[in-house]
Amino acid sequence: MKQQAVRITLAAGPNSELESFALRAAFENFGAKVDMHWIGRPNDLIDVLSGRNRRETDYFLLSFHGEEEAFLMPELGEDVYEDGEPRGTTFGANEIKRYASLKGIHVISTGCTLGEKKLADAFLEAGALSYTAPDDYIDGDAAFIFVLTMLYELMNNTKTVRAAFDRASSIDEETKLFQLYMQK
């Protein structure tokens, strides 16, 4: 009996294309079903976070740059924003609390400072089973190898989220910047 493929939703933020392409290729090579979402505006991210534009998924990977506990978004011209769309170049905990619906999903973010407790709490309040992200400014290669290792351990070695996280974070000093928050 063939085991069901792991389902991954991969949201690629601005200037994260290379990381996203590489992660997608690796995960598909591991046998995962990957749904890609290219985020060009806040409403694109809202649609995926809320579930309006997301299939059933096990892992939701946010391949974004981050700064000061917020996802970096492109700056749009005032005439480009849609009615009611959040404006600005960041998307933080308040927006996660307002728009996200993540019941039963494990969330992983690659961007700098996205592993701070305030943002993690917002994801957990939105129903995420776990939230993993670096809590400081991290080297991009370290973030890539961390996520690759964690998902490899989950998918190919059937490790628990905690065991896969521990393995991935033990690679070096940079990967130790990742934090794991779990539902209690």
Sequence and secondary structure as in RCSB ss.txt:
>XXXX:A:sequence
MKQQAVRITLAAGPNSELESFALRAAFENFGAKVDMHWIGRPNDLIDVLSGRNRRETDYFLLSFHGEEEAFLMPE
LGEDVYEDGEPRGTTFGANEIKRYASLKGIHVISTGCTLGEKKLADAFLEAGALSYTAPDDYIDGDAAFIFVLTM
LYELMNNTKTVRAAFDRASSIDEETKLFQLYMQK
>XXXX:A:secstr
      EEEEEE TT HHHHHHHHHHHHHTT EEEEEE  SHHHHHHHHHSTT    SEEEEE  EETTEEE   
  TTTS TT   SSEE HHHHHHH   TT EEEE STTTTSHHHHHHHHHTT SEEEEESS   HHHHHHHHHHH
HHHHHHS   HHHHHHHHHTS TTGGGEEEEE  
